[in-house]
């Protein structure tokens, strides 16, 4: 029996054009400092969910997401600074933190519940540089660590992207607009940024 081809699906929130441009500027500076190709960096986004499955399940996934967004309210995302994290493998990631993570965390939980998956740890962020070797982290830290990055944008949709598992480029499957445009009445900050 022939093995099915898997696609890598990712749900993302795209920031507004100004935030994308500002993040892109940092990614270009990082590429310049590390001597790498700026085209290797993805467009600014906040990942909500990622999974690999055969393309024949795509329509089921789309239908589930349509049901999920029908009752979803728009909200505002606030960022405050550039931060970094160290992974178990010793590599580092620089990212723009989300100062009010609760609305994104709740949206992430809704997606997982739709798939009947248990929520794990999830920290919404906009990645600037991933999987950096310790020497690359040390090289970039003086320029990036703790740098202020105060922005805000209105979140009223998310996008479903896909690519062949193992390939480089994602393509847009569909944009899902939230059913309710009225911003939800969440307090701005639920924990310190």
N, C-alpha and C positions, 0 to 999 in steps of 0.2 A: 504494500500500500504506500502511495506517495505521501510524503510528509507535507502538511500544509505550510504555506509561507506565512510567517508572523509579521505583523505590522506593529510598530511602536506608536502608541497613541498617547498624547499629552493634552491635558486641559490647562490653559493658561489665561491669566488676566494680563492684558496689555495696559501699561501706563499711558498717560496722555503724551502728545507729541513732544512737549517741552521736556518732560522727564526722560523720555526715550533719547532725545538729543543729548541731554546732560549725562546720562549713563554712557552713551556711545562715546562721548568725549573722554570719559575715564577709561573705557575699554581701549581706546586708541592710545592713550598715554601709557597704559599697562603694556600693550603690544610693543610700543616703541621702546619702553624700558627693558623689556625682556627679549627684544629682537625677534618677535614673532609677527605673523601676518594678522592684521586687524580683522580681516574677513573671516578668520577662524572663530571669532566671537559671535555668539547669537544675539539677536535683537533683544532688548530689555523686556523681561516678562517676570511674572510671579507664577511659578508652577503650582497647580492645585492637585493634580493627579496624573499618574503615568502608569501605563500597563501595556503589555504585549499580548495580542490575540489575533486570530485569523480575521481577515477582512470581512468574511461572511457575517460576523457578529456586529459589524459597524452600525447597521441600521437599528438594531436592538439598542445599542449604546446611545445613538442619537435620540431615539424615542424616550429612553429613560431620562436623558438630559432635558428634553423638551418638558417633561412633566416636572422635573426639579426646578427649572427656572420660572415656571408659570407663576409661582407664589413668592419668588425671591425679590426682595427690595434692593434698590440701588443703595450704595453707601460711598463714603469718601475714605480713601486710603491716605495715610500720612506717613512720611518717612522722616528720619531725624539725623542719621549719621551713617558713616561707613564702618562696618564691623568685620570681624573675621572669626572663623572657626577652624579648629584642628580636627581632622578625621582620625579614625582608629588606625588607618594605614600610615599616619604621620604626615599626610599631605594637608594643605590648607586651602581655604576658600575665603576670598574677600567678597563682601556683599553689602548692599544697602539694606539696612534694617527697616522693618515696618513698625512704626511707633504704636499703632492701634491694631494689633493682630487679630482681635476677637472676631470681627465680621468675616475675615478670610478663613480663620480656623473653623467657624461655624459652617461656612460654605464647603470647605474641605470635608468636614464630618458628614454633611448631607450627601455629598458625592459617594463617600465610602459606604454610607448606609444604603444608598441605592444599589450598590454592588454587594451588599450584605458582607462587608469587610469590617473588621475591627480597627478603630482608629489607633494609630501609633503616634509617635512624636512628630509634630509638624510645626515648622517655624517659617512663616511666610517671609520671603526676602527677594531681592533682585540681585542675582549673582553678577559680580564684576569679573572675577577670575576664579576658576575651579581647579582642583587637583594640582596645586602648586607644590613643587618640591620645597623642602625647608630653606635651601639657599635662595630660591625665587621669592619666597615669603619674606625673608630677611632683607632682600633687595628692595621690595615694594613697601614694606611696613612703614618706613619713615615718611613716605608720601601719602599713605592711605589711612593708617590706623587712627581711628577716632575722628576723622575729618567730618565736619558738619555737612549734611546733605538734607536740608529741609525742603520738602516738596509735598504737594498734595494733588490728588486727582480723583475724579468722580468715577466710580466703578459701576457700570450698568450692564455689563456683559462679560462673558468669557468665550474663548475660542477653543475649538477642538482641532488639533493638528495631528498629522500622521506622517510616518516615513517607513520605508522598508526597514525591518530590524537590521541594525548594523550600518545603515547608510548615514550620510551627514545631514541632509536637508529635510526639514519638515515642510509639508504643504498644508494649507488650510483646508479642512473638511467643511467646517461651518462655524459661524458666529452665533452665539445664543444670547439674545437680549433678555434681560430680566423682565418679568411680567409686571412688576410694580416699580414705577420710577420714583416714588416717594422715598427719600432716604429713611432708613430705619432709625429708631430712636435709641441707639446704643450710646452709652457714655463714651467720650472720646478715648480715654486711656484706661485700660484694665490692668496694665502692669507697666512698670518702668521700662523704658526703651534701653 
